Amino acid sequence: MIEIPEMLNLIEIAVSERGETFKYQDYDVVDMDALNCQYRHPVTGKPLCIAGVALAEAGLLDQLVEDEIVSAQSGLVGKVSRPALDVLDAAQAAQDSYMTWGYALNAARWKAEELQS
């Protein structure tokens, strides 16, 4: 079961792969719907959004269903704790609000602090 500390680590790995200044909107939008975040590329299957990249690192990318928010993914039940999902959801929400992945990581850390206090 992935708990908050491990989820923060997974998000940190995702940010280290793309960079703190990366934004989801920086992707080349060929073959993609630029208006909607996708967990994985529709052609290559590679993870795209911050939640997709983090969960791919944990081997859970195939559990995600497109068009469902990360915190409501039934495939993650029993694999990721509710608080850890809330932390990931905070990062995803920041990314979806056009923030950098560095900011998204901070949003996840703030949510973790809130949940652990």
Steps between C-alpha positions, in 0.01 A plus 500: 500500500645835394485752784572874505882484526531261207252705293705814560807308388321386182397858423858617563621240249245621245615859546866400473425329167325800341647791700359744752409756232320246280130550433267241353427750225867477392436166332482487122125467450516288186264203548372650823200700611680811625206602716478180707764347720571141415668251728675336205571583136225352282751361246815412697337422835774693681394691812426869448347684793663523842269234645569270207876540528496449879275195484698353210804510727299288747390260225138618518454689174286220356258541792400851386187561298504809277234764573482408869662724758794338673338497844201303364697225325354168612807315369709663773283377789711283729819615327512868600370635831230767498737765648767416240238538225407840645866603480523385138171673423645828634793470259270410212267792576794743498619360166148527358495865608796566266756504780854365463579153626723659765196687630295179476758325719473781755119470491538129576736577789257759641217247481716238671580743782132583537403133517776408745435785743 
